């Protein structure tokens, strides 16, 4: 059985290149929103396995775009808006910063709390300097 020029059987049926490009654009857009493979398959009305095989590149492209957009928003919230929570989180992720550990000692009814910062090469005790 021969196909007409411009037709394809990628999804088990004959579709025009324009139709498949519209579906690809739709898959990229849905993946960019963070939709699961199942959700995308339901919207474009194909089986999840078919979607994963035939549109994997479109799904990956959309999810990469989503991660880049999310990263950009996080950086902007941290730097432009001076969001302390985002500054701390990004410092931990990208700069290897860690939360200080509080150590509590009990001696004769007296509680002593000291803050210790752990570094790979040394331990800094803020109470002793």
N, C-alpha and C positions, 0 to 999 in steps of 0.2 A: 504494500500500500504506500503510495508516494504522497509526500506532503507538498502543499502549495508553498511558494516562496513567501517567507515572513511568518509562517506558522511554526510552532514548536510543540513538542509533546513532553516538555519538562515535568509537568505535574500529572502525567498520565492521560491528559486530554490535549486537544489542540487549542492553543491560545496564540494570539498575535503577540508580537514583541512589545507593542504598546501596552497591552493588558498586563503582561508579565512585569514590565517596568513600573507600572502603577502599583502592582502588588508588592514589588520590591521596595518601592518608596514607602508604602504603607507599613511593611514589616520593619524597615529602618526606623520610622517614626514611632511605632509602638515599642520597639526595643529601647529607644532613647528615653521613653517614659518609664522604663523599668518593668514593663509587662513580662510575665513569664512566657515560656515557650507555649504552654497550653493556652494561655489567654490570647496570644498572637494567632495561634492556629485556629481558635474559635472565631476570631474576628475575620480572618481571611478565608475561613471556611475550607480548611484542608486538615488532614490528619496531622497530629503532632510529629510523627516520624517523617512524614513527607516534608513538612516544614523544615525540620532539622537537617535533612539531607539536601533539599533543593535551595534553601535560603539561609544556610549557615553563615555565609559571608555577610548577608544583609543584617542578620541578628547580631553578629559580632561588631559590625560597623555601628549599629545603633547603640549597643551597650558601651562601646568605646567612647562614643559621643556623650553618652550620659555621664560616664565617669569623669570625662574632661570638664563637662559643665558643672558637675558637683564639686570637683576640685577647685575650679575657678571661683565658685560661690563661697567655698570655705576660706580660700585665701583672701578674697575680698572682705568677708566678714571679719577675719582676724586682723588684717592690716588696715583696711580703709575705715572700718567701723570700730577698730580697737576692741573687739570682742575678747575679753580675757579668757573665756572658756576655750574659744577657738585657738587663741595664741598658745595656751598651755597644751592643748591637744596636738597642734601642729608641731610644737617644740618637741614633744615626746616622739612623734612619728618621724620627723625629718632631722632632728638635731640630737636624738638619743637622750633627751632630758628625762629625768625620773622624779617621781614624788619623793620628798624626804620621808624617812622612816622615823617614827617617834618611838623612843624607848622609855619605858616607865620603870623606875626602881623604887621599891618600898623598903624603908629602913627605919625601924623604931617608931612607927606611926607617922613618919614623914614620907611624902611621895615626891620624888624628883622626876621631872620629865625633861628629857633632852632630845633635841632634834639632831639627827645624824644624816648627812648626805653621803650616799655611797657613790664613789667614783671607781672606775676600774683600777686605777693606780693607787688611790689613797682614800681614806675615810676622813671626812671633815666633821668635827664635832663643834657645833656653833657655840656651845656653852663654854668650851675651854679655849676657843680661838685658834 
